[in-house]
Amino acid sequence: MRLKSLSFRLLVAEGLALTVFFGLVAIILEQGFRDSAEQALQERLQVQIYSLLSLAEINNAGQLKMPDYLPEPRFSNPGSGLYGFVQQKQGEVLWRSTSGLGLDVISPPPLKVGESLFAFDNHGRYVLHYDVVWQNVSGVEREYIFTVAEDAQFVSHQIEHLQKTLRIWLLFIGIVLVTIQFALLRWSLKPLRSIATDLAAIEHGTKTHLDGSYPSELKGLVGNLNAFISIERAHLERYRNNLADLAHSLKTPLAILRGCAETFSSNTDTVKEQISRMDEIVEYQLHRAAAKGQHKAIKTVDLPVIVNKITASLNKVYLDKGITIAVAIPDSCLIYCEEGDLYEIVGNLLDNACKWCRQNVKLSVSLNVRNNRRNFSVQIQIEDDGPGIPLGKYNEILKRGVRADENIHGHGIGMSVVYELVTLLGGKLEGGKSNALGGMRWNVYFP
């Protein structure tokens, strides 16, 4: 429905833009045609004046004589729309064509000899005035103004015809362009409609992710949507796993409590210990269920701040062991991650390093690294000088409930939490032997 609304809005916007554009085009073309028609009319009137000049004569008395019959028949037809006049400089009309009988002639403003003036008078006529000095054979000179006028209907009819033709063609072209724009718009928005259809299929459970053929411009959007869908599903899976872990972790303490129920008075300490353990398990699992591995577009966290808080806490926890935690990290390093998730990742890895090391733990951070043909923004490396993990157990300890040493206290789910969170964030977790300290080395890559 929203895509349809967007298509309608774009189509209306394009229609309005085309209307304004064609309106301006029509105005410009009409004005240009009007100017061109008036220019052509002026030139025709100039030719008529030259024709009248060639026919005019001045007798010996200095009087202007015009022939009774003129080559242009419109001058001889009353109401033909073409009129000719000859007037003196003072404004007295000496001659008018038969077509101009009864018409008033507006005298032009003062003109110089040989100067002409083209104007539109108050009677709806285009008028051309031409000032000329005439000399007869006796040397007598007279100054006359030859005037030729034509009704504006000639130009108006041409402009009206142009307007009618122009509007018909512009309307036709506009309809064609709107139809083409509508077709192009539907074709351009087809990938978005396809995404909307696929999202509806995912919502109904018939698809697991967006797997259609989309244009390159939408691949980033599709990738983000798929990542969001994967993260939400992973969250749901994590909630289920956490609840399963909680139920499984409580089985043993509950069994012990049941066994102590009959001899409660003699096993008070045991009951209290198991109850405290159950409380710790519940708190831990609920904390994990609340953690959210968000996509990198959510917000940033300053890594040095988190690392300093964790190392300060671990130094207090392992004070009796005398551990040295060496930290090599930039003053500021922003990571796209939730603060709780970063605490979970770095905290688990550092806690394991402190638990297994002899005395030395090292944490270092590298920026803009490349691993297996993939670019990462941040790499966190945590090393220790402990016994390390056998090669065959690297992948095993990432499984839920598996520990490297069954004699060490724990539920065996810390590394699985780290692996799940790093994967949810689109990163990578790698384990191996530390070349510097000789123990375990964990590399965490963030995108």
Number of C-alpha atoms within 10 A of each C-alpha: 6 8 14 12 10 12 16 14 12 15 17 13 12 16 18 12 12 17 15 12 12 17 14 12 14 17 12 12 15 17 13 12 17 17 13 13 17 18 13 13 20 21 13 14 24 19 13 22 21 14 14 22 15 10 14 14 17 18 13 13 9 17 12 17 13 18 10 8 12 14 12 12 11 17 21 19 15 15 15 15 17 25 28 26 21 26 19 16 17 11 14 13 17 15 17 21 21 20 19 23 14 9 11 9 21 12 16 20 8 10 15 10 13 10 12 17 14 20 14 14 14 8 12 12 19 23 25 26 24 22 23 19 11 17 16 16 10 11 10 14 13 16 15 22 28 24 28 29 26 21 18 18 14 15 20 13 11 14 18 13 12 17 17 12 12 17 15 12 12 17 14 12 14 17 14 12 15 17 13 12 16 18 12 12 15 16 12 11 16 14 16 16 15 15 21 15 13 19 20 13 15 15 12 10 10 11 13 16 20 20 11 11 10 15 11 9 8 13 12 11 12 19 13 15 16 17 18 16 17 15 21 16 13 18 21 13 12 20 18 13 15 21 17 13 19 18 14 11 17 18 13 13 19 15 12 14 20 13 13 16 14 10 11 14 10 11 14 12 11 15 21 12 13 18 17 13 15 19 12 12 18 18 13 13 20 15 13 18 17 14 20 20 23 21 17 16 9 9 13 14 17 16 24 18 13 16 19 12 12 17 21 11 14 18 16 12 12 14 11 8 14 12 18 17 20 14 16 14 16 12 9 11 17 14 18 20 24 20 18 16 21 23 17 19 19 22 21 18 23 23 18 16 27 27 17 20 22 17 16 19 24 20 23 15 19 16 15 12 14 13 10 5 6 8 13 19 17 21 22 19 21 24 31 29 23 20 13 19 18 11 11 8 12 14 10 14 19 21 17 16 15 18 20 15 11 10 7 11 8 12 14 19 19 23 21 17 21 22 19 20 27 22 17 21 22 17 18 19 18 13 17 16 19 18 11 11 16 14 22 24 25 20 19 22 27 24 18
